[in-house]
Amino acid sequence: FGTIKNTTTFGLFLTIKNSELDGMVHYKDLSWSEKESELSKYRKGQDVKCKILEINQENEKIRLGIKQLTEDPYGFFLQKKLGDIVTAIVDSSTKNGIYVHVGNKNLSIFIKQNQLAKESINARPSRFTRGDRVDSMIIEKNDSKKTITLSIKALEEKQSKDVLKKYGSEASGGVLGELLGPLIKKKKSKK
């Protein structure tokens, strides 16, 4: 634990509890999002739980971290690859897309409006509500930058392609009713 002594544009200075030692939490060690805006959540005099990351005796500096107290939310995606399908939970929608999370809530992922559906009429962010579960495909992934791009549209296109491959298309002369008709008749005759 530490008490915030001062805030700056690049981090927090803390006095470590039960000591006279000071340490610094760089803004990149506040949360896994690593955004400067995280600084606004902290105030002088506030007690925060933190972890000692490094002690530099030569320069008499102690580096502290807050995000290191939790699991890296991107860790879920390290074993995933492009084309994998994941189920996401909708957090919110905007006019340009939806915010979702997969697994750990600390990693917010934005799915752009043009990736919400195969048919543009269905690509309305307003059709999604908080708590909806949506299956999506990983279409971009950068482990070093910890970024991920998900697409519902790509998944729908893949599913359509798989159905056409399996059952043929209307243009090929086969209609779903004609293809499934013999199977339905066979099942009825067994009863």
C-alpha positions as CSV (number, residue, x, y, z in Angstrom):
1,F,0.0,0.0,0.0
2,G,1.0,3.6,-0.5
3,T,-0.5,7.1,-0.1
4,I,-0.4,9.4,-3.1
5,K,1.9,12.3,-2.4
6,N,1.8,14.0,-5.7
7,T,0.4,13.5,-9.2
8,T,2.1,14.6,-12.4
9,T,1.4,14.3,-16.1
10,F,3.5,11.1,-16.3
11,G,2.6,9.3,-13.1
12,L,2.0,9.2,-9.3
13,F,4.4,9.6,-6.5
14,L,3.6,7.6,-3.4
15,T,4.8,7.3,0.1
16,I,5.0,3.5,0.9
17,K,3.0,2.7,4.0
18,N,4.8,2.2,7.3
19,S,8.0,3.6,5.8
20,E,9.6,6.9,4.8
21,L,10.3,5.6,1.3
22,D,8.8,7.2,-1.8
23,G,8.1,5.4,-5.0
24,M,6.7,6.2,-8.4
25,V,3.9,4.6,-10.5
26,H,4.4,5.6,-14.2
27,Y,1.0,6.0,-16.0
28,K,1.7,2.9,-18.1
29,D,1.8,0.9,-14.9
30,L,-1.6,2.2,-13.7
31,S,-3.8,-0.1,-15.9
32,W,-3.4,-2.5,-18.8
33,S,-4.9,0.1,-21.2
34,E,-1.7,2.2,-20.5
35,K,-3.5,5.5,-21.2
36,E,-2.6,8.8,-19.6
37,S,-6.3,9.4,-18.9
38,E,-6.0,6.7,-16.1
39,L,-4.2,9.4,-14.0
40,S,-7.5,11.3,-13.5
41,K,-8.8,8.4,-11.4
42,Y,-6.3,9.2,-8.6
43,R,-6.1,12.1,-6.1
44,K,-3.4,13.3,-3.7
45,G,-3.9,11.7,-0.3
46,Q,-5.6,8.6,-1.7
47,D,-4.4,5.2,-0.5
48,V,-3.7,2.7,-3.3
49,K,-2.6,-0.9,-3.4
50,C,0.5,-1.3,-5.4
51,K,3.4,-3.7,-6.1
52,I,7.1,-3.0,-6.0
53,L,8.4,-3.6,-9.5
54,E,12.0,-2.4,-9.2
55,I,14.4,-1.0,-6.6
56,N,17.3,1.0,-8.0
57,Q,19.6,1.5,-5.0
58,E,22.2,3.4,-7.0
59,N,19.7,6.2,-8.0
60,E,17.6,5.6,-4.8
61,K,14.4,5.1,-6.8
62,I,11.5,2.6,-6.3
63,R,9.3,1.7,-9.3
64,L,5.8,0.7,-8.4
65,G,2.9,-0.7,-10.3
66,I,-0.9,-1.0,-9.9
67,K,-1.8,-3.0,-13.0
68,Q,0.6,-5.8,-12.0
69,L,-1.8,-6.7,-9.2
70,T,-4.2,-8.1,-11.8
71,E,-3.8,-10.6,-14.7
72,D,-3.1,-9.1,-18.1
73,P,-6.5,-9.1,-19.9
74,Y,-4.7,-9.6,-23.3
75,G,-3.4,-12.9,-22.1
76,F,-6.6,-14.6,-23.2
77,F,-5.6,-13.8,-26.9
78,L,-2.0,-15.0,-26.7
79,Q,-3.0,-18.6,-27.6
80,K,-5.6,-17.5,-30.2
81,K,-4.9,-17.1,-33.9
82,L,-6.4,-15.3,-36.9
83,G,-9.7,-16.8,-37.9
84,D,-10.5,-18.1,-34.4
85,I,-14.0,-17.5,-33.1
86,V,-14.6,-16.0,-29.7
87,T,-17.8,-15.1,-27.8
88,A,-17.9,-11.5,-26.7
89,I,-20.2,-9.7,-24.3
90,V,-21.5,-6.3,-25.4
91,D,-20.6,-3.5,-23.0
92,S,-22.1,-0.5,-24.9
93,S,-23.0,0.8,-28.4
94,T,-22.2,4.0,-30.1
95,K,-23.3,5.3,-33.5
96,N,-20.0,3.9,-35.0
97,G,-19.9,0.4,-33.5
98,I,-20.0,-1.6,-30.2
99,Y,-17.7,-2.0,-27.3
100,V,-17.3,-5.6,-26.1
101,H,-15.1,-7.7,-23.8
102,V,-14.0,-11.3,-24.0
103,G,-13.3,-13.0,-20.8
104,N,-11.7,-10.4,-18.5
105,K,-13.6,-7.2,-18.5
106,N,-10.5,-5.0,-18.3
107,L,-9.8,-5.3,-22.1
108,S,-12.4,-3.3,-24.1
109,I,-12.6,-4.1,-27.8
110,F,-14.4,-1.9,-30.3
111,I,-16.1,-3.6,-33.2
112,K,-16.6,-1.0,-36.0
113,Q,-20.0,-0.7,-37.6
114,N,-18.8,-2.0,-40.9
115,Q,-17.8,-5.3,-39.1
116,L,-21.2,-5.8,-37.3
117,A,-23.0,-7.8,-40.0
118,K,-22.7,-9.2,-43.5
119,E,-25.8,-7.4,-44.6
120,S,-25.5,-3.6,-44.2
121,I,-29.1,-3.4,-43.0
122,N,-28.2,-5.5,-40.0
123,A,-25.0,-3.5,-39.2
124,R,-26.8,-1.1,-36.9
125,P,-25.0,-0.7,-33.5
126,S,-28.4,0.1,-31.9
127,R,-29.6,-3.5,-32.4
128,F,-27.0,-4.6,-29.8
129,T,-27.7,-4.1,-26.1
130,R,-25.5,-4.3,-23.0
131,G,-25.0,-7.9,-22.0
132,D,-25.7,-9.4,-25.4
133,R,-23.4,-12.3,-26.3
134,V,-22.0,-12.1,-29.8
135,D,-19.8,-14.6,-31.7
136,S,-17.1,-12.9,-33.7
137,M,-13.9,-13.8,-35.6
138,I,-10.4,-12.5,-34.9
139,I,-9.4,-10.7,-38.1
140,E,-6.3,-8.8,-36.8
141,K,-4.0,-9.5,-33.9
142,N,-0.8,-7.8,-32.8
143,D,0.7,-9.4,-29.7
144,S,3.5,-6.8,-29.2
145,K,1.0,-3.9,-29.2
146,K,-1.7,-6.0,-27.5
147,T,-4.4,-5.1,-30.0
148,I,-7.1,-7.3,-31.4
149,T,-9.8,-6.7,-34.1
150,L,-13.0,-8.7,-34.1
151,S,-15.6,-9.0,-36.8
152,I,-19.1,-10.4,-36.7
153,K,-19.3,-9.8,-40.5
154,A,-16.3,-12.0,-41.2
155,L,-17.8,-14.9,-39.2
156,E,-21.1,-14.6,-41.0
157,E,-19.3,-14.6,-44.4
158,K,-17.4,-17.7,-43.4
159,Q,-20.5,-19.5,-42.2
160,S,-22.3,-18.6,-45.5
161,K,-19.3,-19.9,-47.4
162,D,-19.3,-23.2,-45.4
163,V,-23.1,-23.7,-46.0
164,L,-22.7,-23.1,-49.7
165,K,-19.8,-25.5,-49.8
166,K,-21.8,-28.2,-48.0
167,Y,-25.2,-27.8,-49.6
168,G,-24.4,-26.0,-52.9
169,S,-26.0,-22.8,-54.1
170,E,-29.3,-22.0,-55.8
171,A,-27.2,-21.0,-58.9
172,S,-25.7,-24.5,-59.0
173,G,-29.2,-25.9,-59.5
174,G,-29.6,-27.2,-55.9
175,V,-32.1,-25.5,-53.7
176,L,-32.0,-26.2,-50.0
177,G,-35.6,-27.6,-50.0
178,E,-34.6,-30.0,-52.8
179,L,-31.5,-31.1,-51.1
180,L,-33.1,-31.7,-47.7
181,G,-36.4,-33.1,-49.1
182,P,-35.2,-36.7,-49.5
183,L,-33.8,-36.6,-46.0
184,I,-37.0,-35.4,-44.5
185,K,-39.1,-38.0,-46.5
186,K,-36.7,-40.7,-45.3
187,K,-37.1,-39.6,-41.7
188,K,-40.9,-39.5,-42.0
189,S,-41.0,-43.0,-43.6
190,K,-39.1,-44.4,-40.6
191,K,-41.8,-43.3,-38.2
